[in-house]
Amino acid sequence: MAIKYRLVILIFIFSLCTANGQPVSPRLLPEWFVERYESLELDRRYELGAYLNPLFLEGDFNGDGEKDIVSTLVNSENGKLGLLIIFKSSEEYYIVGAGDGFGVAGDSFEWVDYWEIFDSKTAYETTFLDNGDVEGTREVTIRNVAISIRESEGSGGLIYYDGEKFTWIHQGE
């Protein structure tokens, strides 16, 4: 009985740490990622968030053979949600959303319900007419893994590093 009670308490405490949009303990992230986050002083403007599950994703986004990390974060000034991507083999980092516009994806990712690594070499981007109507799709070649974000019942897209910057590939309507 005592073990069951302790387990319930631990689950409750963990759920408080990972509540939607709430700060998360850096101990739950890879050490090198947290060290870089702090050395870049990103903690002055952002808090590592926990609004998506899993807490972070690993993938070689820039094609250098190293596993980079993407984590959720919250802009401390305005509460807007976004993603922090840090390359393991360099000092480069990118923030998408969290108050900065990112194409059709917007400046806050509160609409995102689901994320995963996209590792196919081909994606299909939804294309639009000037009036906003869907025109069709076009095939896009993906050199490295991308980050797929979407609504549970709607559209989404891929966040893909093109060698210079992260870009948005819209999928769905």
Secondary structure, 3 states (H helix, E strand, C coil): CHHHHHHHHHHHHHHHHCCCCCECCHHHCCHHHHHHHHHCCHHHCEEEECCCCCCEEEECCCCCCCCEEEEEEEECCCCCEEEEEECCCCCCEEEEECCECCHHHCCCCCCCCEEEEECCCEEEEEEECCCCCEEEEEEEECCCCEEEEECCCCCEEEEEECCCCEEEEEECC
